[in-house]
Amino acid sequence: MEYFESLNQFQIAGLVLQLGLLPFLFLALRRWWWAKQSLQWPKVNGVVTKGLDFPLSKIIDFLYTYELNGATYSGKEPFFANSFKKFSQKKASGLIAKYTLGKQVTVFYNPSNPRISTLEPGRKDGVMGALLLLFLLFLLGAVSFYNPSILIEIIDYFSNR
């Protein structure tokens, strides 16, 4: 308990920032890894059971199913992306036309966990940007925790200009 009382406000903020970002950083790294590995995944035939729809809320509403070794699996996103909210109307309409209800699709699945799948291997829209931003914020938290004097000097430099 005495250790935490010895921390200054920058160190506490840095620790909170790092701990808060860690799960998001892990999820983004996992999406990036899956997108990269999906280029070598085996493929199987599947079908779109709920056509791609981008309502006003821009929350993706999509479902495809595929069968592997007698088990049926489903996927909810056509590819690995950080967010589907940034899609323009033109991009969204292209995807809607591409993935219509009942369309036969090729599904690339993770052989070690067949529940993980994609329709567009290697595609990772926005994942690299999210990884970069999360890494930079995590690095800022680390600097704030381990060497807060640098941040104090930077703040003093810009506040005295």
C-alpha positions in Angstrom: 0.0 0.0 0.0 2.9 2.3 0.8 4.1 1.9 -2.8 0.9 3.2 -4.3 1.0 6.2 -2.0 4.4 7.1 -3.3 3.2 7.4 -6.9 2.6 10.9 -8.4 -0.4 11.7 -10.6 1.5 11.1 -13.8 2.5 7.6 -12.7 -1.0 6.8 -11.6 -2.4 8.1 -14.9 0.2 6.1 -16.8 -0.6 2.9 -14.9 -4.4 3.3 -15.5 -3.8 4.1 -19.2 -1.7 1.0 -19.6 -4.1 -1.3 -17.8 -7.1 0.1 -19.6 -5.6 -0.3 -23.0 -4.2 -3.7 -22.5 -7.3 -5.7 -23.4 -8.0 -3.5 -26.5 -4.4 -3.9 -27.6 -4.7 -7.6 -27.2 -7.9 -7.8 -29.3 -6.4 -5.7 -32.1 -3.3 -7.8 -32.1 -5.4 -10.9 -32.3 -7.4 -9.5 -35.3 -4.2 -8.6 -37.1 -2.8 -12.1 -36.4 -5.9 -13.8 -37.7 -6.0 -11.7 -40.8 -2.4 -12.4 -41.5 -2.8 -16.2 -40.9 -6.0 -16.5 -42.8 -4.1 -16.4 -46.1 -2.9 -20.0 -45.3 -6.2 -21.3 -43.8 -8.1 -24.1 -45.5 -11.3 -23.3 -47.2 -14.8 -24.8 -47.3 -18.0 -23.8 -49.0 -20.6 -21.8 -47.1 -23.8 -19.8 -47.6 -24.9 -16.3 -46.6 -27.9 -16.9 -44.3 -28.5 -13.2 -43.4 -27.6 -10.7 -46.1 -25.2 -7.8 -45.3 -27.1 -4.8 -44.0 -25.9 -1.4 -42.8 -28.7 0.3 -41.0 -28.5 3.9 -39.8 -26.7 2.8 -36.7 -24.1 1.2 -38.9 -23.9 -1.9 -36.8 -23.2 -4.7 -39.1 -26.0 -7.3 -39.4 -24.6 -10.3 -41.3 -24.4 -14.1 -41.0 -22.9 -16.9 -43.0 -22.8 -20.5 -42.2 -20.5 -23.4 -43.2 -20.2 -27.1 -42.3 -17.0 -28.8 -41.3 -16.7 -32.5 -40.2 -20.5 -32.7 -39.5 -20.6 -29.5 -37.3 -22.2 -26.3 -38.5 -20.4 -23.0 -37.8 -21.3 -19.4 -38.4 -19.5 -16.1 -38.9 -20.8 -12.6 -38.4 -18.3 -10.5 -40.3 -17.1 -10.9 -43.8 -13.5 -10.0 -42.9 -11.4 -8.8 -40.0 -11.9 -5.1 -39.4 -11.4 -2.7 -36.5 -14.8 -1.2 -37.1 -17.5 -1.3 -39.8 -18.8 2.2 -38.7 -16.3 4.1 -41.0 -17.6 2.5 -44.2 -18.9 5.1 -46.7 -22.2 4.5 -48.4 -20.3 3.5 -51.6 -18.2 0.8 -49.8 -21.2 -0.4 -47.9 -23.3 -0.8 -51.0 -20.5 -2.7 -52.7 -20.4 -5.1 -49.8 -24.2 -5.4 -49.6 -24.2 -6.4 -53.3 -21.4 -8.8 -52.9 -22.9 -10.7 -50.0 -26.6 -11.2 -50.8 -28.9 -13.6 -49.0 -28.4 -17.2 -50.1 -25.1 -16.6 -52.0 -22.6 -19.4 -52.0 -19.3 -18.2 -50.5 -15.8 -19.6 -49.9 -15.1 -19.6 -46.1 -11.5 -19.6 -44.9 -11.4 -21.2 -41.4 -8.8 -21.5 -38.7 -7.8 -25.1 -38.6 -7.0 -25.0 -34.8 -10.4 -23.3 -34.1 -12.9 -23.7 -36.9 -15.3 -21.1 -35.3 -12.8 -18.4 -36.4 -13.4 -17.7 -40.1 -13.4 -15.1 -42.8 -14.6 -14.6 -46.3 -11.8 -12.3 -47.4 -8.5 -13.7 -46.1 -5.8 -11.1 -45.4 -8.2 -8.2 -45.3 -7.8 -6.2 -42.1 -9.6 -2.8 -42.5 -8.5 -0.3 -39.9 -6.7 -2.9 -37.7 -3.2 -1.5 -38.4 -4.3 2.1 -37.6 -5.9 0.9 -34.4 -2.8 -1.1 -33.4 -0.6 1.9 -34.0 -2.8 4.2 -32.0 -3.2 1.8 -29.1 0.6 1.1 -29.1 1.4 4.8 -29.0 -1.0 5.4 -26.2 0.4 2.4 -24.3 3.9 3.8 -24.8 2.7 7.1 -23.5 1.4 5.3 -20.4 4.7 3.5 -20.0 6.7 6.8 -20.2 4.2 8.4 -17.8 4.7 5.6 -15.3 8.4 4.9 -15.6 9.8 8.4 -16.4 7.1 11.1 -15.6 9.8 13.8 -15.5 9.9 13.8 -19.4 6.2 14.5 -19.6 6.5 17.3 -17.0 9.3 18.9 -19.1 7.3 18.6 -22.3 4.2 20.2 -20.6 6.4 23.0 -19.1 8.0 23.6 -22.5 4.7 24.1 -24.3 3.0 26.0 -21.5 5.8 28.6 -21.3 5.7 29.4 -25.0 
